[in-house]
Amino acid sequence: MSAPAAQGPMRRRLPWLLCLALLPVLVLALRWASFLPSVIDWDESLYLLQAREWLRGNWPLSGVWDMHPVGAPGMIALTFLLLGESLEAVRLLGALCVTLTGYALVLLAARLGAPRVVGLAAAVLYAAHSILLGGLASNTEILFAPMVVAALGLAVSPGGAWPRLLAMGGLIGLAMLVKPVVAPEGCLAFALLAWPVLRAGEWRRLGAMALAYAALCAGPTLLFGMVYALRGEFGIWYVSTIAAPLEYAAGRMSAGQSLWRITLSALALRWVLVLALASLPALWRAEAAARRVARFGWLWLLVALLAVAGPGHFFAHYFLILLPPLSLLAGLGLFLAARALAGARLRAAMAVVVALAAADVVAGDLLPRLSRGFAMGSPDTPRRMAALMNEELREGDTIFVPNYQPVVYFLTEARLPTRFPFPVHLTGSFASLAGVDTDAEVKRILDGRPRFVVLDRSEWFAMRASAMAMLSEALEEGYELAASFVEERGTVELWRRVEAE
């Protein structure tokens, strides 16, 4: 082939390669606000605290308790090893995972036979909407998304079944180590891979594949169970990883409150929901490739809905599980609508709509930030509070944060006073999950006379009455109010221990 002839395909491919190369830049631009606040999501604060303590030899679960597996703090600990211990490193991990999920959506769309612009639109819509519903934080739904989408992409890819199964099982196994809620999507991935084997009636091969896949999916979680058993902490691992999540899922939210949270999340995801609805006709009336993408996407969405509904509590970040399938369907719906209405200007029309959607999402996120003033980069309450404490803390001192953000522990140099730094597990409504007498634990902490106590008055009545009583008595008898910080929701107080004369 002559040089000019070879340059033609390359010249046509160049815009596509440029778009792919610019995706990380776009993700960072969309998620810039994540690098400003110390707190975006309570759970992320706990994961990064677990990660820091893990690097200091204080293991998750046994040293810092949670009712999730160790995958999220493990990913953050690796990030700390590479980039240092900072909030910015954690938020950069979130941006990396969003970028990888975008690339996985591009790959998945291509494997399903969709035009390139469908996958690219899906990636951009995912990146834009990932800043909603607590997704600016490096939360579990952000961390495991690239593994799940990549596993589904492998499930519909050509090639040998066994190599794909091994890779899929490894990805889903790691995702389950972050949060077991990925199990329905992991089952979908296996079903897609095994469907030809099932249709052929190759039962022995199907059984071998199922056993291998199950072992790979459960392997990382069971491996950590063995590690904790060798440490003499199997009971702690079992309560944290198995028993507590099951108890949590059994205590379901009321129908009225569930409907309220579902409605709020649907309004937040309105762009991808509306565009996804535009793909519905493709289930019946479209060319084969579009039908395949639509049927895959809607099946995936239904399975993802099971993952959201499974825990029964419908917190906002749960709905981020729906974002990858909704983004794929939205990309397809936008492509079909633009082809019908814009004709030859299809790509331009799609770019305009995706840009409008992204701009609307970013503006909606920016509005409450600007409403509090332009000083968005100034230290927020946890940072200001931690700075005051760090000036006075001495080696060996502890602080106690009974009902405020766990990130305060991370920002100070104090020792942790308890292995239950997450307020709802110690003083709040989920204290029964910890499997210990949390009133006795609160008493033990207060008897140790922490140097500082951080109290969020807006969350005061969210604590148990017994914890409130002990805390009130301790503050009255041995502490003085050192500082008050006014936040949007109320006042946060910093109490200093009164030293004996």
Secondary structure, 3 states (H helix, E strand, C coil): CCHHHHHHHHHHHHHHHHHHHHHHHHHHHHCHHHHCCCCCCHHHHHHHHHHHHHHCCCCECCCECCCCCCHHHHHHHHHHHHHCCCHHHHHHHHHHHHHHHHHHHHHHHHHCCCCHHHHHHHHHHHHHHCCCCCCCCCCHHHHHHHHHHHHHHHHCCCCCHHHHHHHHHHHHHHHHHHCHHHHHHHHHHHHHHHHHHHHCCCHHHHHHHHHHHHHHHHHHHHHHHHHHHHCCCHHHHHHHHHHHHHHHHHCCCCHHHHHHHHHHHHHHCHHHHHHHHCCHHHHCCCCHHHHHHHHHHHHHHHHHHHHHHCCCCCCHHHHHHHHHHHHHHHHHHHHHHHHHHHHHHHHHHHHHHHHHHHHHHHHHHHHHHHHCCCCCCCCCHHHHHHHHHHHHCCCCCEEECCCCCCHHHHHCCCECCCCCCCHHHHCCCCHHHHCCCHHHHHHHHHHCCCCEEEEEHHHHHHCCHHHHHHHHHHHHHHEEEEEEEECCCCEEEEEEECCCC
